[in-house]
Amino acid sequence: MPSSPGSSPTLSRSRSGAGSVGLASPSKRVNADAALQQLRAELLARSIDSTVPQPGHTGSKVRLPLDVFDNRDLERDTPMGWVSAATSRYAKRPNAAVLVADEAGAGEWRLGRVFQWEAQSALFSVQLADAGGRVIEDTCVQLPRLCVMFLGERVDEFATRVADAHRMRDECEAALLFRFYVRSMPTSDVRTLNELQVQQLLTRAQSARLRSADAGALIEEVRLEYAHAMNGLLLRDGLRRPPLRDKVRADLLLPPPPPPPPELGVVSIEENDFVGATASFLATSNLVMAPVVLARSAAQYECLQLGRLSLFNLEITRALRLEDFEQIQAQHASRLMTFLGDAWQARRRRRRRRRRPRHPARATPASHPPPASLSRRRARSKRWCSNGWRTSTRADGSCRLLRPPRTPSLATASS
């Protein structure tokens, strides 16, 4: 990661004393080294090499501070919360991977121990660790948030956060540089607003100040902005063609191109087994049963009957006083509410009960099979209950109980 004025480390004496050393345990050391290697790999996969200085678009080493473009919405905890959790879990061992950059902008990710957060300067106080995992407490480095990854964080999220900050800084610097180029171009030979357009602008203006006689300064400002806009269009067009395309990195100054149009104007969808899905729905849904369909139809019929009613009495054919008219309308509304609450509800329930089957509960099949003398057709339409009664299914789906089969008496059986 390139260094910036806000991210350059500051070396100072630690408050805990000089020369004290903490040694990391082997298991914690392996986990910290694995997190450090994974962070380097994730950053390289996102085209971020912290060991190589990354100059600006013009080759300058002066860059905007990277911490300004940090997306803090991705932060899972407060800085004090991170420091407290890291120190309580790792104690005197390394608890973070930190980036220490030099003046040229080249840096290296290494292990360190974060022990303090400076709210006034928005920097972490870090004690670096050597190659053997020992925390050197006689030096202190102050780093911003994007230069510190705690071992408790997700490596891929932190790498994405750093990559997004680099991308946003490059886009901001490119926009500022492009605006600087446009402002530096001459405007004397650029075609600007004519007098007719100026008069139309003043006619459509809503402010009285623009319509007054002292609107000359504002008109000149509008003409200058119009000339800058024309220069911007010319510069964008020139950056796409040689010789400017070969001399300047137009891909950094110009916005990204729009995606190519699709070959077909249709959207592909996955194949759907409509026949199978319909059969599955009909087999498991109760909306296809005859009693349910009839009950729903009866309820819909009663609801459609309400369309003939009116909230107001419209059968008045003679002139009335206002008090009489209001009284008639109030009586009509009262009768309508009474009908809806009593008569209509009763009719709807009565129709629903009339369509309900007499024996909705299905009969429990017997443990023994039906007699072999019954035909296949009768065996499909009739079932046996546990108490010996037979049931027959009607056309509407209801069940009808039949008499029990004749069983031989004891005398007949003994004979």
N, C-alpha and C positions, 0 to 999 in steps of 0.2 A: 504493500500500500504506500502510495506516495505520501510524503510528509506535508504538513501545512503549518501555518503559523500557530494554529490552535492545537496541533497534535504533536509538536516536537517535544520530546521528553526533556524534563528538567531534573538534573542530578543534584542531590542535596544530602546532608547527613540525616540519618534516621533518628527519631526521638527515643527509640528503645535501647540505644547504646551501640557501641562499635565492636565488631568482631564476633558477635553472637551468631551461631550457626545452627540451623535445623536440618535434620536428615529425614528424607521421605522414606516410608516403608516400601518394600519391594512391590506389593500388590498395588498400592496407590500410585507408585511410580510408573508401573506398566499401564494403568488406566490413563494417567495424565499424558504419557508419551503417545498412546494410541489416539487420544483426542487431538493432540497437537498435529500428528501426521494426517488425521482425517480432515482437519481444518485446512491444512496446506493443500491437500488434494481437492477439496471442495472449491477453494478459491482459484486454483489453477483450472479447474473445469469451467469456471465462469470467466476465464481470461483475465485474471487478476494475479499478477506476479509481483509480490511485495519486494523481492530482491532487486528488481530493475526499476530505476526511476522512470516515472511516466510524466513527461512534460506536457504542456498545454498544446493547443492547436497551432500556435505560432512557434513552438519550440521553447517557450519561456518556462523557467523553473518555478515561477510564482503562480500558485494555484489558489483557488478559493478554498476556504476551510471545508474539509470533508464533513465535519460534524454538523454543519449547518443543514446538510441535506439528509440527515438521519431521519428515518421514519420511526418516530417514537410510538406510533400506534402498535408496533410489533413488540413493544417491551412488555414482558410478562411480570415484572416486579419493579419496585422502586430501586434506585441505586443503594440506598441504605439497607433495603431488604436483601439485595444481592450480597452486599458485604457481610451482613450479619449471618446469612445462611452459609456463606463460604467459610468464614472464620470459625463458626461453630462446628462445621462438619470436618474441615481439614486441619483446624488448629494452626500449627506452625509449618505445615507442609504447603507446597504449591497448590493453589486453588484456582488458577486461571492461566489462560494463554494470552500473552500480551505482545504487542508489536512495538518494537523499539527501532525508530528510524533515525538516520543521520541527517546532516545538513543537505546532502545531495539528493535526498528523497528515497534512498534505498533503505529497506528495513528487513527485519527478520522476526518471525514469530518464535517466541521462546516461552518457557514456563516462568511463572512468578507468583507472588503471594500478594493479593490485594487486601489491605488492612484498614483503609480509611477512604472516606468520600468527602471531598471539599465542595460544599454546596455553593460557596461564593464564586469559585473559579470553575465549577462543573468538571472537575478532574478527579480521577482515582489516584490514590497514593499506592504505589506498587513496589515491592521488594523483589528483585530479580533472583532467579535460581541459576546455578552453574550447570555444567554438563552432567555432573553426578547427582543432580537433584537436591543439592544443598541450597537453602535460602540464605542469601547474603543480606544481613540486616543492617550493615553499615552504610548502605546506599539506598536512595529512594528515587523513584521515577514517577512523574505525574503524567497521566495519559487520559485522553478523552474516552468516551464510551465505545466508539467503533474500533478502538485499539485494544479493547479488553474483552475477551470471551471467557466467561466463567465456565468451569468444568461441569456445572449443573445445567448449562444451556444445551439446546439442540444445535448440533454443529451445522446442519443444513440450513436451519432458519437464520443463524447468525451470518453464514456465508451469503445467503440471499440478501440479507439486510445490507451487508457491505457492498455487494455488487449493485444493488439498487441505488445506493448513495453515490457510487462512482458514475453510474449511468446518468443520474440526475445532474450531477456536477458537470459532466461533459456536455449535456444538452443546454444547461444554463450558460456555460462559457461560450458555447457555439452561438447561442441566441444573442448574447451580449456582443460578441465579435462581429456577427452579421449586422447588427444594428449600428455598430461603430462604422463599419464599411459603408453602409447606406448613408449615414449622416455625413460622412466625409466626401461623398460624391458631389460634384457640382450640380447646381439646380438652375443655372442661368439659361441653359439651352433646352431644358425639359419643358414639354408642353404642359401648361397648367390650366386653371379655370379661366374661361373667357368672361366677358362682361354679362352675357346673357345668363350664364350659369350662376354668376354672382347675384344677379337680380332675382332669379328664381330662389336662391338660397335665402335672401333677405325676405322675400315674400312669404316663404313657408316658415320663417322663424317665429316662434311664439313669444320670445322675450322682446320687450320694448327697447332694450339696450341695443340689440342688433339692428332694429329698425331705425335707430337714431342716426344722426349724421357722423358721430364719432366712432363708428364701427369699422374704421379702416384698419386698425391694428388686428382686430379679430379676423378680418378677411385676409390679411396678409399671412396670418398664422395658418389659416385653412389652406391657402395656396401653397405654403411651404410644406405642410403635411401631405398634401396631394402630390407634390413633386417628389418627396421622399418615398411615397408609396410607388410611384412610377419607377424610380430608381431601384427599389427593391425588386420589382418585377423583372427589370432588365438584368439585375445582378443574378437572380435565380436562373433566368434563362441562359446567361453567359456561363454560369458554373457547370451547366450540363453539357457544354460543348468545349472543344479545344479552342484556344490554348489555356484558358483558366482551369479547365478540368484536369489538365496535366500538372499544373503548378500548385494548385490549392486542393486540399482534401475536401472536395465538395460533399462527400458523404457525411462529414461532420457538421458542415454549415447548413446543409439543406435538410428539411424534414424528411422522415422516412417515406418512401413511395407507398401508395395505396396498394392493397392486395390485388392480385390479378382477378379479373372477372371469371366466374365459373363457366365451364364449357356448356353446361346445360342449365336451363332455367327451372329445373325441378329439384325436389329434395327427395333423396332416397330414404325409404323406410324399410324396416325389417319385415320379413315375411310373417304373415299372421294366418294361422289356421282358423279361419272363420267358422268352418263347418264343425270342427272339433270343439272350438270354444263355445259355439252355440249349443251343441249337444251336451257339453259339460254343464252349462248354465241351466238348461232345461232339466237336467237330471238332478240338480241340487237345489234349485230355487223353488219356492212355494208360490211364485207369482204366476206359474202356468197351471196351477190347479184350478179346476172348474169352480169350486166354491169361492176361492179368492178372487177370481176374475169377475164372477157375478156380484160379489160384495163390493168390489171396487167400482164396477159399472153402476150399481145402485147408488153408491155414495156420490159418484160424479153426476148422476142424473139429478139428485137432490141439490147439489151445488149449482147446477145449471139453472134450476128453477128459481134460484135467487136473482138471476139476471132480469127476471120480469118485474121484480120489485123496485121501488124507488124510495129514496130517502125523503122525498118531499111529496106532498099531495098536489098533483098537477091537474086534477079534475075540477078545478074551480073555474066556473064560467060566468060569474057575476062579480060586480065590484063589491069590495069589502073594506071595512076599516082596518087600519093597521093592527089594532089589538085583536080583532077577530081573525085576521090572517095568521098572526103569530100563534093564537090559540089552536087553530086548526092544524097548523104544521106541528105544534108540540104534541097534540093528540095523535097525529099520524106517526110521529117518531116513537112515541110511547107504545103504540100498538105494534109497530114493526119490531122493536126490541123485545116485547113480550112474545111475539111470534118466533123470533129467532132463538130466544132462550128456552121456550117451553115446547111449542108445537113442532117447530122444525127439527129440534134435537130429538124429540120423541119419534118423529117420522123417520129420521135417518137411522136411529137405533132399531126401529121396527123392521125396516127394510134389510138391515144388516143381519138381524136375527133370522129373518125369513130365508135368506140365502145361505145360512149356516147349515152344514150337514147335521143330521140327527145324531150320528155316532162318529164324532171326529176322532176318537181314540182308535187306533188300529188294534186289531185282535192279535193276541200273542199266539204264535204258532205252537201246536202241540209237539210233544217230544216224539210221538210216534207218527209215522207217515200215513197219508190217507189210504183208504182201501184200494186194492189193485183193480177192483171192478170199475172204478170211475174212469172215464175217458180222459185223455190228455187235455181236452178243452175244458172239461169241468174241473180238472185238477188245477188248471191255471187260474180259473175264475173263482174257485172256492178254496177257503183255507180253514184250518181246524184251530179251535181255541183250546186253552188248557183245561176247561171244564167240559169238553166234549161237544160244545156247540159249533156249528159251521157258520161261516160268514161268506157273504157274496158281495163283490164290489159292483156298485152301480156305475152308470155312465158318467155321473157328475163327480165320482171319486169317493162317495160315502160308502159306508159299510152297512150291510143288512144281515141281521142275525136270523139263521134258519133253525129249524128244530133239530134236536140231537139225533144221531143215528140210532136205529133200533139195535138193542143189545139182547141176546138170548137170555131167558130167565134161568133160574137155577134148576127148576124142574126139567126144562127142556135140555139143559146141559147135562143133567144127571142121566136122562134117558138116552 
